[in-house]
Amino acid sequence: MDELKQIGERLRGLRDVLDISTEEVAKLCGISVEHYEEMERGEAELSVANLQKIAKEYNISLDVLMFGEEPKMNTYFLTRKGQGQRVERRKAYQYESLASGFRGRHADPFIVTVEPKPAGTPKEMNSHSGQEFNMLLEGSMELTIGTKVLTLEEGDSIYFDATQPHGMRTLNDKRVRFLAIIFS
């Protein structure tokens, strides 16, 4: 998971440059200091929600944290099929950014691919500022928002308040691909 280590190095670099303690960043993300330190070492899975919180709080582009590059385009940014910037920020999750080169954007669109986890694996819940749109492109998934549990099939879409705790899991022991757009 070299990508996780690289993201961790960028997080540590950001803290060093801005003279921020691990305690401050962990509190911002709502996680323990130990878990945050594991993220910096590339030993713990990273949520886009936490990276987004850090980017927003310290006025840095999400792309810089995820990909190590500052967006350059401000009129348009074209992403050809299968050519988006990719990062595997969790063992079973792969994100393909569809707008990584567009500067100052108000939404972050991704194609997310999720591999099935072993039966009985607990669903990871997260929350972040803004709103989110998901459209299922392949497979079936169970999406929990707050206490509501929904099943989405290929072609289904949902728009929701991302401050509500939410999490998903694949169904039928098959991978899932969906378009996720996170609005800040």
N, C-alpha and C positions, 0 to 999 in steps of 0.2 A: 504494500500500500504506500508506494512512494508519494502519491498525490496527497495522502493524509499528512505525511511528514513535511511536505513542502508547504501545505496550508498552515501546519503548526509552526513552522519556521517563520512564515509571514506574520502570524499572530504574535509570536514572541518579538519579532522585529518591531511591530507596531507598538507594543507595550514599551519596549526599550526606548524608542524614539520619543514617545509621548510621556515617558516616565509614569506609567500606570502600573499599579500592583495587580498581581493575580487575583487578589481578593476582590478588587473593584470590578474586574471583567467577569469573574465568576458570579458575583452578585447581580450584575446586569443581565447575565444569561439565565439566572435562576438555577444554577448548578453549584455543586460543591467545588471548593478550591482544588481538591484532589482530582476531580473529574476534569476540570479546566486544564490543570497541569498535564494530565494524560493527553488531552487534545493537542496541547502545544508540542508534546513529544511525538505526536502522530500515533499514539497507542489507543486512542478512543475515537469512536465514530463522531462525526460532526454533523450537526443539523444545519440546514440552510437557514432555518429560523434564527439560530444563534449567530451565525455569520452575518445575517442581515441586521440583527440588533447591534452587533459590534460596528459594522460599517456605518450604520445610521448615527450611532452615538458619537463616533470619533470622526465623522465626516470624511469617510474614505469609500471608494467605490467597492461594491461587492465583488466585482471582477478582479480587483487587485488582490483581495483575500483569496478568492477561489482559484484564479488562474495566473496571478502574478503580473497582469498586464492592465494598464490604464486604457479605457475605451477611447477611441480617437474620432469616430464618425459622429456628425451631428445633424446631417440631413436625412440619411437613410443608412441601414446596414442590412445587407443581403446575406442570408444563410442558406446555402444549398442543402438539399436533402442529405442527411447523414453527416454533414460537415460542421456542425456546431462544436464549440469548445466543450470537451467532456471532462468530467471529474467523477471519480467514484469516492464519494465522501462517506459512505458506509459500506459495509461488506456486501449487502444485498441491494444497494441502491446505486444507480448510475444516473447522473444528471448530464444532459446535453443542453447547453445554453444556446438559445436561438437569437439573442441580441447582445452578446458579450461585447461587441465593438461599438455599440451606440452609447454615446456620452450623455449623461443627464436624464436617463430614462426614468419613467414613473412606474414601470412594471418590469418584472423579471420573468420572461417566458422560458420554460424548460420542457424538454421531452424527458420524462422520468421512466426508467426501466427498473422494475423491482422483481427480484427472483424470489420464489417461494421459500419460506422458512419452515423448519421442522414443526410438526403439529405440537401444539401446547406452548409455543413461543409467545410470550406476552406481547401485546400490541404496544408500540412506543407512541405516546401521545406528546404533542408539542403545541405551542401557540406562538403567535408573533403578531406584530402590529399589522394593520391593513386588512385587505380582503384577498380571497384566493378563488381562482376558477380552475376546475379540473375537468378534462374531457377524456374519457377512456377510449384509447385507440386499439388496444388488444387485451384480451383476457377479461377476467371478472375480479372485482375487489369489493371488500367490505370496508366502508368508510364510517368512522365514528366521529361525530361532531357533538361535543358535550355528552349528553346521555343518549342521543339519537343514533341508532345503528342503521345504516343504509347499504343496500347492495347495488353496485353499479355494474352494468354490462357494457360491452363494446358499443360505442356511439352515444352513451349517456353522458351528461355533463351536469356539473353542480357549481354554484357560486355561493360562497359563504363568508361569514365573519371570521377571519383567521385568529382573532383574539380568543375565540372559543377553543378549548383543548380539542385537538383532532389527531387522528391517526388512522392508518389503513393496514390491511393485510390482503395478500393475494388469496384467491379461492381456487379450488379444483387442482391444487398443486401445480399450477402453471404460472409462468411469468406474466407480468402486467406491464403495459406501456401506456402512459397517459401524458397529455399536454397539461402542464401546470403553469398558471400565470399568477404570480404573486404581485399584488398591487400595494405600494407603500403609501 
